[in-house]
Amino acid sequence: MRDAQEIPMCYPGKTVTPWGSFVCEETKPPKTWGKEWPLQVEVNPKALEGTGVRLRKEGDRIFPLGAPGNKSLSDYFIDKKIAVRDRDAAPLLVCGNQVSWAVGHAHAQQADAKGCEVLYTVRFMPGEQA
């Protein structure tokens, strides 16, 4: 784990980071909710207030969508058998030490957009870097 520099998330808009770009657009809910793409997530607008993008650091917590409670991000990654190199490389959408989205791995309960009349679609594009 490294010391993670946090970059404020632009919403709506584009946030360019050393790990890739995040594009955030206001959208309407889909007619049916299907499986999310690993590099895209629909987010409750309230979950974006005060968010930033960074890599993981000690103390990060996540309340995975559908789980009974929150846990440390490190424990979540271990439970899911995610390789250490992938854990260290996964960009996170965070507010403080609460993870809203671990790109490619987990979407958090507090960011769930189901039931919202307006939501944001956030896409991660790994090829577009600062």
N, C-alpha and C positions, 0 to 999 in steps of 0.2 A: 504494500500500500504506500502511496506517495502523498505528499502534502498537495491537496487538490485546490487549484485556483478556481474560484467560482466566477462564471460569466453571467451577467443578468440576462434573463430570457426576454426577448422582444415578442409581444403578442398584441395584435397580429403583427406579423413581420418575419424577418429572417435573422437568425442569430448564428454568426460564423464563429466557430471554435477551432482549436488546434486538432480536434478529433473528427470534424465534419460540420455540416450546417444543419440547423433545425429550422424548418419552415412551419409557421403557425398561422392557420387561416380559420376565420370564423365560418362555421357551416351549420346546416340544419341536421337534426338526427336522421340516420338512415331509416328507410321503411322497415327493414329487418336488421337485427344485430347478428352478425356472423363472427367468425373467428377473426381476430385482429392480425394484421400483418406485423412481422417482427420489427419493422422499421417505421411503423405508423401507429398512432394511438389517438382515440377520441377522448378529449379531456373536458371535465367540468370547468367552466370559466373561473369559478371561485378557487379552484386548485392552482391556477396560474399566478395568482396574486403573490408577489414577492419571490417568485421562483428564479432559480439560476440553473446553469448547466456546469457540471464538473465531473471528475472521476471520483471513485469511492474514497472514503476516509473512515478512520476508526470512529465508531459511535453512530454510524448511519443505521436507520431503522426503516422497515417497510411493513405495511399492512397489506399483503397480497390480496388482490381481488378474489373473493370467495373463501378466504381463509378465516378462521375463527378469531384471530387477533394479530397483533404485530410481533415482529421478531427482528433481530439484528440482520442487516443485509448480509453480513458474513455468514451467519447460520443459514440463511435462505439459499445463498449460493452453494454452500456445502451440501445442504439437503437435496438440491437439484443436481448435484454432481457436475457443477460448472467448473471447468479448468481454471486454475489460478491466473493464467495469462489472459483468459477471457474475462475474468472478474475485474482484473486491473485495467482492461481496455474498454469496458462498457461505460459509455457516457450515461450520466444520470440527470434526470430532471428533478431538482430538489427544492425544498423550502426548509432552510436550516438543516437539521440532520434527518428530516423526513423525506424519504424517496417517493416521488409520485410515479416515476417511470424509470426502470433500468432497461435501456434500449436493448431490444432483442431478447429480454429475459422475463420481465415482470411489470405489471401494471398495478398500481396501488388502489385500494378501496376508496381513499379520499379523493382520487382523481376521476372516479367512474362518472361517465357522462350520461348513463341511462337515466331517463326521466327528465333530462334538461331539454328545454325548448330551443335553446341556442347552445352550441358547444364549439370547441376548437379542435381541429384536426392538426396534430403535430407530426411532421415527417422528419426523419433523420436521413441525411444524405452524406454518407461517409467520404465520398470523393471530393467534396467541396470544403476545403480547409483554409484557415487563416494564414 
